[in-house]
Amino acid sequence: MTDAPKRSLPELPEPGQAHVLAEKLVRWYARHRRPLPWRRTCDPYAIWVSEVMLQQTQVATVIPYYQRFLKRFPTPQALARASADDVLRVWQGLGYYRRALNLWSACRRLMQRHRGQWPQDRQSWCRLPGVGQYTAGAILSQAFGQKVPAVDANAARVLARLFGLQIPLDRSAARRWLVQAAERLLERQTPGECNQALMELGALVCTPAEPRCPTCPLASECWARQHRRASAIPVKTRRPIVCREEVALLLHRRGRFLLTRSDPSGTDPWPGLWHFPAATLRESTSARRVLGQLAHRFGCRIGAAQELFGMQYRITRHVVAVRVFQAQAHRVGDRREGTAWLRLSDLCRRPVCAPHLRIARRLGRLARRHRQ
Ligand code: SF4
């Protein structure tokens, strides 16, 4: 194995070396893999659902959602026939809702344009909403036995340490190199098994913080282990945390609260989900002014707004502090599309974004305390 100079791409493994590594990997996988529900099927749809859910989400969190989702929508046809609200309701709590909407619209497109036939190549899969190179590779290799690599964050970390890749993994040169290295490993193996073995090794042994090198089947060939560089690889790209402030307005009228639905195809972090009117608070603008503008946007006029409580949530690298106000709506214009006046107890019938569900629960507790 070559001693790669800093910030250059290492040599790709020779076919013989790749074969030995892949053999060890697959043998280890046969003995140590976790019995996960999506590993008991070759159904492309079930594998697809699992791969979409596993993006940015832990296995233990995904399992009950995966089972519930497949029970409710057992086929791509069933998912395509459902409404966006139905899909979001079953997905509710798993986060990253655009994944659900993409999966839903990809199934609709599959039914309309492909007459329900599964695409058989990576390019066709990648034309479906939300499907990238990784997801296409995972489905094609696991469901159709095609020799297509699937390099997720776990597999990328193993490959980077194994061969000494010392540039950040989100660089395009690194991405290309990782795919080529994974392709070499697949050459003489069952592709679905080999891809999953690499990911499983990353999940169980070659973990981000403390890799368990003494138990690793690839330890004797590993560049990072030989050079004591496992903790420095993958090389990180620093992304600063962004803090911002928001106001949420609980506009009420005759015991009901105004909720609005985000545009399903917009750039909002909760596409298609319901929430209380809310807006980012800029330094130069007062909260009262923003509240007035928010109410006006929904055809309402408000008197004095009362600040109830504050809360915080985190989304990707944003930390958001929310100031929650309530105000009575005095004048209400015509009903607007994508809005609804709901009792607190009816909120659970709609897919509501997680932070605003927390607001509603806290509001419910406050109301109960007030009545006692
Ligand atoms: Fe990862 Fe250690 Fe195995 Fe290398 S030897 S692949 S660093 S677990």
Residues whose N, C-alpha, C, O or C-beta is under 5 A from the ligand:
A	BS01	SF4	V158 R161 L162 V205 C206 P211 R212 C213 C216 L218 A219 C222 A224 R225 A230
